[in-house]
Amino acid sequence: MGKYFPDIPEIKFEGSKSLNPLAFKFYDPDRVVLGKTMREQLKFSMAWWHTLCATGTDMFGVGTSDKSFGAEEGTMEHARAKVDAGFEFMEKLGLDYFCAHDVDLAPEDEDINVTNRRLDEITDYIKEKMDSSNKKMLWGTANLFSNPRYLNGAGSSNSADVYAFAAAQIKTALDFTVKLGGTGYVFWGGREGYETLLNTDMKFEQDNIARLMHMAVDYGRKIGFKGDFYIEPKPKEPMKHQYDFDAATSIEFLRRYGLEKDFKLNIEANHATLAGHTFQHDLRVAADAGMLGSVDANQGDYLLGWDTDEFPWDVYEATFAMYEILRAGGFKTGGLNFDAKNRRPSYAHKDMFMSFILGMDTFALGLIKAASLLRDGRIGEFVNQRYASYKDGIGKSIVEGSATLESLSNYAGELAKPDLPGSGQEEYLMSVINQIMFTNDDKLA
């Protein structure tokens, strides 16, 4: 039954009527939805940092969950134990992918050369485990926010020495991402921002961040990294204002600095809501720009103003998210990474499994319902008809670019008074959503 989770069986699909807490109710990995299996459509990933490292520590108390896995924490023995536990965890849940920061994998030393040797050693071990299983790295990244040297950011740091250390960490993280076959590399601007403009040269800091990203692209391509680089938007926390505020801000940054050919976005649900958007909104913004790369699947608490990283349970939100992902053609290099953590009182190892079951079932339902919405077609057809006035006549001339202010003014003069635009029928559309959500639509999906 496994060394680290001996009381946990392999998690199987048992269907919606099952009362077994250690079984999938909706996630059937081999079920075909819109021409692909659920396993292919969803590409679930384990976040190394929350699953294998986070103990529930917060600013008011120490951790409640034991993540030592039988080894002394902060040692290479512990690093190897986390690898073994992580692969057992993924195997029992049927997860194909994982994501990791550099310092999640091996303990960081004061001397970066020692840290790098440790990373070489542990990633050799991970590769051995990967070679004997079907597990893959979805994306890699470097933790450029936890160490005190990054108190003013990494690429945005006012210290050239700190900037150089950030570059060194990125180089090593790209090395092991390529080594482990990762198809993405993420920049999360954990402290790339400011607390006050009184001590900040904002343009210089953003110029420096872009320089660092260009260096990463140049090096990554040189060593054979063929995947996508990602920016992960977030408006605040830990800094008061972060430069990658939301999807639109990040896209503008990429285009301004000529990075748009190599970068896409890693959209996190909780980050979108912190920015005052819906998850669906930031996914649509990224998709419309051709920059939807990957997703961090979690959700926030609307009553709390910080990043709670809860496991997703809201099927409506998951449905709207999968609707956007499917409309964009599905995942290519990205997937659904559970950047989510158990609530602090849910401290048992069994809770880890039940949390993933919750998240995987939620997005499986979201996939089924989103596919049903697409096949039902009423919402898509409504949107298409809502803009029908642009398909011929004066509307067509606007879209084709032949209209001028003069021609439009003359048209308006002849019209004298326009009719009200067609009704938005939001209430009707939500009734369609509810009908799809609560109808047995197995055949539709």
Secondary structure in CASP SS format (residue, H / E / C, confidence):
PFRMAT SS
TARGET T0000
AUTHOR 0000-0000-0000
METHOD secondary structure of the structure
MODEL  1
M C 1.00
G C 1.00
K C 1.00
Y C 1.00
F C 1.00
P C 1.00
D C 1.00
I C 1.00
P C 1.00
E C 1.00
I C 1.00
K E 1.00
F E 1.00
E C 1.00
G C 1.00
S C 1.00
K C 1.00
S C 1.00
L C 1.00
N C 1.00
P C 1.00
L C 1.00
A E 1.00
F E 1.00
K C 1.00
F C 1.00
Y C 1.00
D C 1.00
P C 1.00
D C 1.00
R C 1.00
V E 1.00
V E 1.00
L C 1.00
G C 1.00
K E 1.00
T E 1.00
M H 1.00
R H 1.00
E H 1.00
Q H 1.00
L H 1.00
K C 1.00
F E 1.00
S E 1.00
M E 1.00
A E 1.00
W H 1.00
W H 1.00
H H 1.00
T H 1.00
L H 1.00
C H 1.00
A C 1.00
T C 1.00
G C 1.00
T C 1.00
D E 1.00
M C 1.00
F C 1.00
G E 1.00
V C 1.00
G C 1.00
T C 1.00
S C 1.00
D C 1.00
K C 1.00
S C 1.00
F C 1.00
G C 1.00
A C 1.00
E C 1.00
E C 1.00
G C 1.00
T C 1.00
M H 1.00
E H 1.00
H H 1.00
A H 1.00
R H 1.00
A H 1.00
K H 1.00
V H 1.00
D H 1.00
A H 1.00
G H 1.00
F H 1.00
E H 1.00
F H 1.00
M H 1.00
E H 1.00
K H 1.00
L H 1.00
G C 1.00
L C 1.00
D C 1.00
Y E 1.00
F E 1.00
C E 1.00
A E 1.00
H E 1.00
D H 1.00
V H 1.00
D H 1.00
L H 1.00
A C 1.00
P C 1.00
E C 1.00
D C 1.00
E C 1.00
D C 1.00
I H 1.00
N H 1.00
V H 1.00
T H 1.00
N H 1.00
R H 1.00
R H 1.00
L H 1.00
D H 1.00
E H 1.00
I H 1.00
T H 1.00
D H 1.00
Y H 1.00
I H 1.00
K H 1.00
E H 1.00
K H 1.00
M H 1.00
D H 1.00
S C 1.00
S C 1.00
N C 1.00
K C 1.00
K E 1.00
M E 1.00
L E 1.00
W E 1.00
G E 1.00
T E 1.00
A C 1.00
N C 1.00
L C 1.00
F C 1.00
S C 1.00
N C 1.00
P H 1.00
R H 1.00
Y H 1.00
L C 1.00
N C 1.00
G C 1.00
A C 1.00
G C 1.00
S C 1.00
S C 1.00
N C 1.00
S C 1.00
A H 1.00
D H 1.00
V H 1.00
Y H 1.00
A H 1.00
F H 1.00
A H 1.00
A H 1.00
A H 1.00
Q H 1.00
I H 1.00
K H 1.00
T H 1.00
A H 1.00
L H 1.00
D H 1.00
F H 1.00
T H 1.00
V H 1.00
K H 1.00
L C 1.00
G C 1.00
G C 1.00
T C 1.00
G E 1.00
Y E 1.00
V E 1.00
F E 1.00
W E 1.00
G C 1.00
G C 1.00
R C 1.00
E C 1.00
G E 1.00
Y E 1.00
E C 1.00
T C 1.00
L H 1.00
L H 1.00
N H 1.00
T C 1.00
D C 1.00
M H 1.00
K H 1.00
F H 1.00
E H 1.00
Q H 1.00
D H 1.00
N H 1.00
I H 1.00
A H 1.00
R H 1.00
L H 1.00
M H 1.00
H H 1.00
M H 1.00
A H 1.00
V H 1.00
D H 1.00
Y H 1.00
G H 1.00
R H 1.00
K H 1.00
I C 1.00
G C 1.00
F C 1.00
K C 1.00
G C 1.00
D E 1.00
F E 1.00
Y E 1.00
I E 1.00
E E 1.00
P C 1.00
K C 1.00
P C 1.00
K C 1.00
E C 1.00
P C 1.00
M C 1.00
K C 1.00
H E 1.00
Q E 1.00
Y C 1.00
D C 1.00
F C 1.00
D C 1.00
A H 1.00
A H 1.00
T H 1.00
S H 1.00
I H 1.00
E H 1.00
F H 1.00
L H 1.00
R H 1.00
R H 1.00
Y C 1.00
G C 1.00
L C 1.00
E C 1.00
K C 1.00
D C 1.00
F E 1.00
K E 1.00
L E 1.00
N E 1.00
I E 1.00
E E 1.00
A H 1.00
N H 1.00
H H 1.00
A H 1.00
T H 1.00
L H 1.00
A C 1.00
G C 1.00
H C 1.00
T C 1.00
F H 1.00
Q H 1.00
H H 1.00
D H 1.00
L H 1.00
R H 1.00
V H 1.00
A H 1.00
A H 1.00
D H 1.00
A C 1.00
G C 1.00
M C 1.00
L E 1.00
G E 1.00
S E 1.00
V E 1.00
D E 1.00
A C 1.00
N C 1.00
Q E 1.00
G C 1.00
D C 1.00
Y C 1.00
L C 1.00
L C 1.00
G C 1.00
W C 1.00
D C 1.00
T C 1.00
D C 1.00
E E 1.00
F C 1.00
P C 1.00
W C 1.00
D C 1.00
V H 1.00
Y H 1.00
E H 1.00
A H 1.00
T H 1.00
F H 1.00
A H 1.00
M H 1.00
Y H 1.00
E H 1.00
I H 1.00
L H 1.00
R H 1.00
A C 1.00
G C 1.00
G C 1.00
F C 1.00
K C 1.00
T C 1.00
G C 1.00
G C 1.00
L E 1.00
N E 1.00
F E 1.00
D C 1.00
A C 1.00
K C 1.00
N C 1.00
R C 1.00
R C 1.00
P C 1.00
S C 1.00
Y C 1.00
A C 1.00
H H 1.00
K H 1.00
D H 1.00
M H 1.00
F H 1.00
M H 1.00
S H 1.00
F H 1.00
I H 1.00
L H 1.00
G H 1.00
M H 1.00
D H 1.00
T H 1.00
F H 1.00
A H 1.00
L H 1.00
G H 1.00
L H 1.00
I H 1.00
K H 1.00
A H 1.00
A H 1.00
S H 1.00
L H 1.00
L H 1.00
R H 1.00
D H 1.00
G C 1.00
R H 1.00
I H 1.00
G H 1.00
E H 1.00
F H 1.00
V H 1.00
N H 1.00
Q H 1.00
R H 1.00
Y C 1.00
A H 1.00
S H 1.00
Y H 1.00
K C 1.00
D C 1.00
G H 1.00
I H 1.00
G H 1.00
K H 1.00
S H 1.00
I H 1.00
V H 1.00
E H 1.00
G C 1.00
S C 1.00
A C 1.00
T C 1.00
L H 1.00
E H 1.00
S H 1.00
L H 1.00
S H 1.00
N H 1.00
Y H 1.00
A H 1.00
G H 1.00
E H 1.00
L H 1.00
A C 1.00
K C 1.00
P C 1.00
D C 1.00
L C 1.00
P C 1.00
G C 1.00
S C 1.00
G C 1.00
Q C 1.00
E H 1.00
E H 1.00
Y H 1.00
L H 1.00
M H 1.00
S H 1.00
V H 1.00
I H 1.00
N H 1.00
Q H 1.00
I H 1.00
M H 1.00
F C 1.00
T C 1.00
N C 1.00
D C 1.00
D C 1.00
K C 1.00
L C 1.00
A C 1.00
END
